[in-house]
């Protein structure tokens, strides 16, 4: 049976994170060649070494906060494989805290890494996709982009709101050129990053609730947190031909926790 991403090359940013790493494995399983980028070469190399040889993993050490570095990474990926068919933006910035405690520098670091970072990688790869007349971008956003309930993650929620707007805007511009752009909006996901958010929320609330609870297990009708594979499988759907007629959506992968229409 044909693999869903057979013959495709996928660039995953933030590939050393829990979600980014799992996306690499899921995409490789479905036949994609993998470009992994992130700031930590050692961690990226460990992820790459765990991928099958068929993925032909290319590791690019990259800080997405600089345009020159991002543009160069895109050129390297295209030169190495001859094409990039899929871009998955999964970069994060782990700064959490009370609204009044976060500095301007904290806010700028978060927005620069996520909203601007996603913009930079998209801007770098879109001319290539446009030239070949096809391509897919999937942005890992978050439920806070439209339902900002986490008190320690306000800046991240604002960045996700910008990611959602970027997603819909690019989908509108590039759809006629054969390029689809969508986003995934997870709620709480069982990762080390979520543990950091939960601990920060607990400190702000000053309650005796265990950090692993902090509302996550009761924040959805399904009554549990999602696993990284839930996000990876949703990303695979949006990256593959299964969603060939889907663009400009923010796919809620939060167990039904989004209460808005």
C-alpha positions as CSV (number, residue, x, y, z in Angstrom):
1,X,0.0,0.0,0.0
2,X,1.3,3.4,-0.9
3,X,2.5,5.6,2.0
4,X,0.7,8.9,2.6
5,X,3.8,11.0,2.1
6,X,5.8,8.8,-0.3
7,X,8.2,10.9,-2.4
8,X,7.6,14.0,-0.3
9,X,10.2,16.1,1.6
10,X,9.0,17.6,4.9
11,X,10.8,20.4,6.9
12,X,9.8,20.3,10.6
13,X,10.9,23.2,12.8
14,X,11.2,22.8,16.5
15,X,11.9,19.1,15.7
16,X,13.7,18.5,19.1
17,X,10.5,19.2,21.0
18,X,8.1,16.4,22.0
19,X,5.5,17.3,19.3
20,X,8.0,18.1,16.6
21,X,10.0,14.9,17.3
22,X,6.9,12.7,17.0
23,X,5.8,14.4,13.8
24,X,9.2,13.5,12.4
25,X,8.6,9.8,13.2
26,X,5.1,9.8,11.9
27,X,6.0,11.5,8.7
28,X,9.1,9.2,8.2
29,X,6.8,6.2,8.7
30,X,4.6,7.5,5.9
31,X,7.5,7.8,3.5
32,X,8.7,11.4,3.8
33,X,12.3,12.5,3.7
34,X,12.9,14.7,6.8
35,X,14.6,18.0,7.4
36,X,14.9,18.7,11.1
37,X,15.6,22.1,12.5
38,X,16.0,23.7,15.9
39,X,18.5,25.3,18.2
40,X,20.1,22.3,19.9
41,X,22.3,20.3,17.6
42,X,22.8,17.4,20.1
43,X,19.1,16.9,20.6
44,X,18.3,17.2,16.9
45,X,21.0,14.6,16.1
46,X,19.5,12.2,18.6
47,X,16.1,12.6,17.0
48,X,17.6,12.1,13.5
49,X,19.5,9.0,14.6
50,X,16.2,7.4,15.7
51,X,14.6,7.9,12.3
52,X,14.7,5.2,9.6
53,X,17.4,5.4,7.0
54,X,14.6,5.9,4.4
55,X,13.9,9.3,5.9
56,X,17.4,10.5,4.9
57,X,17.3,13.0,7.8
58,X,19.0,16.4,7.3
59,X,19.8,18.3,10.5
60,X,19.8,22.1,10.4
61,X,20.8,24.0,13.5
62,X,18.5,27.1,13.3
63,X,17.3,30.0,15.4
64,X,14.2,31.2,13.7
65,X,14.5,34.7,15.2
66,X,16.8,35.8,12.4
67,X,15.7,36.2,8.8
68,X,19.2,35.5,7.3
69,X,19.5,32.2,9.1
70,X,16.0,31.1,8.1
71,X,16.5,32.0,4.5
72,X,19.8,30.1,4.4
73,X,18.2,27.0,6.1
74,X,15.5,26.9,3.4
75,X,18.1,27.1,0.7
76,X,20.1,24.3,2.2
77,X,17.0,22.1,2.5
78,X,16.0,22.7,-1.2
79,X,19.6,22.2,-2.4
80,X,20.0,19.0,-0.5
81,X,16.7,17.3,-1.5
82,X,15.8,19.2,-4.6
83,X,12.4,20.1,-3.2
84,X,10.5,20.8,0.0
85,X,6.8,19.8,-0.2
86,X,5.7,20.3,3.4
87,X,6.6,22.8,6.1
88,X,5.5,22.1,9.7
89,X,6.1,25.0,12.1
90,X,6.5,23.7,15.6
91,X,8.7,26.2,17.3
92,X,8.0,27.3,20.9
93,X,9.5,29.6,23.5
94,X,9.3,28.3,27.1
95,X,8.7,31.5,29.0
96,X,5.7,31.5,31.4
97,X,4.6,33.7,34.3
98,X,2.3,36.3,35.7
99,X,1.1,38.9,33.3
100,X,2.6,41.8,35.3
101,X,5.9,39.9,35.8
102,X,6.7,39.3,32.1
103,X,9.0,42.0,30.7
104,X,8.8,43.5,27.2
105,X,11.8,41.4,26.4
106,X,9.9,38.2,27.4
107,X,7.0,39.2,25.2
108,X,9.2,39.9,22.3
109,X,11.1,36.6,22.7
110,X,7.9,34.7,22.6
111,X,6.3,36.5,19.7
112,X,9.6,36.6,17.8
113,X,10.1,32.8,18.1
114,X,6.6,31.8,17.3
115,X,4.6,34.4,15.3
116,X,7.6,35.9,13.5
117,X,9.4,32.6,13.4
118,X,6.5,31.0,11.6
119,X,6.3,34.0,9.3
120,X,10.0,33.8,8.5
121,X,10.0,30.1,7.6
122,X,6.9,30.4,5.5
123,X,8.3,33.4,3.7
124,X,11.5,31.5,3.0
125,X,9.8,28.4,1.5
126,X,6.8,29.8,-0.2
127,X,8.6,31.1,-3.4
128,X,9.9,27.5,-3.9
129,X,6.5,26.0,-3.4
130,X,5.0,28.6,-5.7
131,X,7.5,27.8,-8.4
132,X,6.6,24.1,-8.4
133,X,2.9,24.9,-8.1
134,X,2.2,22.9,-4.9
135,X,3.0,22.7,-1.2
136,X,1.6,22.4,2.3
137,X,2.2,24.4,5.4
138,X,0.9,23.2,8.8
139,X,1.3,25.6,11.8
140,X,1.2,24.2,15.3
141,X,-0.7,26.9,17.1
142,X,-2.7,26.4,20.3
143,X,-6.2,26.7,21.9
144,X,-5.0,29.9,23.7
145,X,-5.0,31.6,20.3
146,X,-8.7,32.1,20.6
147,X,-9.5,30.8,24.1
148,X,-6.7,32.3,26.3
149,X,-7.5,30.6,29.7
150,X,-4.0,29.9,30.9
151,X,-2.9,32.7,33.2
152,X,0.8,32.0,32.8
153,X,0.7,31.7,29.0
154,X,-0.9,35.1,27.9
155,X,2.0,36.0,25.7
156,X,2.0,32.6,24.1
157,X,-1.7,32.9,23.5
158,X,-1.2,36.2,21.8
159,X,1.5,34.7,19.6
160,X,-0.9,31.8,18.7
161,X,-3.6,34.3,17.8
162,X,-1.1,35.9,15.3
163,X,-0.3,32.4,14.0
164,X,-4.0,31.8,13.3
165,X,-4.3,35.0,11.4
166,X,-1.1,34.3,9.5
167,X,-2.5,30.9,8.6
168,X,-5.8,32.1,7.2
169,X,-4.2,35.0,5.4
170,X,-1.6,32.8,3.6
171,X,-4.2,30.3,2.8
172,X,-6.2,33.0,1.0
173,X,-3.2,34.3,-0.9
174,X,-1.6,31.1,-1.9
175,X,-4.6,28.8,-2.4
176,X,-4.9,29.8,-6.0
177,X,-1.3,28.9,-6.5
178,X,-1.7,25.3,-5.3
179,X,-0.5,25.7,-1.8
180,X,-2.6,24.8,1.3
181,X,-2.0,26.4,4.7
182,X,-3.6,25.1,7.9
183,X,-3.1,25.1,11.6
184,X,-3.4,22.7,14.5
185,X,-4.7,24.1,17.8
186,X,-4.0,21.6,20.6
187,X,-5.3,22.0,24.2
188,X,-3.2,20.5,27.0
189,X,-0.8,17.9,25.6
190,X,1.1,15.4,27.9
191,X,4.6,16.8,27.4
192,X,7.3,18.2,29.6
193,X,6.4,21.7,28.3
194,X,2.9,21.3,29.6
195,X,4.3,20.4,33.0
196,X,6.1,23.8,33.0
197,X,2.8,25.6,32.1
198,X,0.9,23.7,34.8
199,X,3.4,24.5,37.5
200,X,3.4,28.2,36.5
201,X,-0.4,28.2,36.6
202,X,-0.4,26.5,40.0
203,X,2.0,29.1,41.4
204,X,-0.1,31.9,40.1
205,X,-3.3,30.4,41.5
206,X,-1.6,29.5,44.8
207,X,-3.7,26.4,45.2
208,X,-2.9,23.0,46.5
209,X,-4.0,21.3,43.2
210,X,-1.4,18.9,41.7
211,X,0.3,20.5,38.7
212,X,-0.8,17.6,36.5
213,X,-4.4,18.4,37.2
214,X,-4.5,22.2,36.8
215,X,-7.7,21.9,34.8
216,X,-6.2,19.8,32.0
217,X,-8.1,16.5,32.7
218,X,-11.4,18.3,33.1
219,X,-10.9,20.8,30.3
220,X,-12.6,18.7,27.6
221,X,-15.7,16.5,27.2
222,X,-13.3,13.5,26.7
223,X,-12.0,14.1,30.2
224,X,-8.3,13.6,29.5
225,X,-5.2,15.2,28.1
226,X,-4.2,14.6,24.6
227,X,-1.0,12.7,23.8
228,X,1.6,13.9,21.3
229,X,0.4,11.3,18.8
230,X,-3.0,12.9,18.6
231,X,-1.3,16.1,17.4
232,X,1.0,14.2,15.0
233,X,-1.8,12.3,13.4
234,X,-3.8,15.5,12.9
235,X,-0.7,17.1,11.3
236,X,-0.3,14.1,9.0
237,X,-3.9,14.5,7.9
238,X,-3.4,18.2,7.0
239,X,0.0,17.4,5.3
240,X,-1.3,14.6,3.1
241,X,-3.7,14.2,0.3
242,X,-6.4,13.1,2.7
243,X,-7.0,16.9,3.2
244,X,-6.5,17.9,-0.4
245,X,-9.6,20.2,-0.3
246,X,-8.9,21.7,3.1
247,X,-7.1,25.0,3.6
248,X,-7.3,28.0,6.0
249,X,-8.7,26.0,8.9
250,X,-7.6,26.0,12.6
251,X,-8.1,22.3,13.5
252,X,-9.1,22.0,17.2
253,X,-7.3,18.9,18.6
254,X,-8.3,19.5,22.2
255,X,-10.9,16.8,23.0
256,X,-13.8,19.1,22.4
257,X,-12.5,21.7,25.0
258,X,-13.1,24.6,22.7
259,X,-16.5,26.0,23.7
260,X,-16.9,28.7,20.9
261,X,-18.7,28.2,17.7
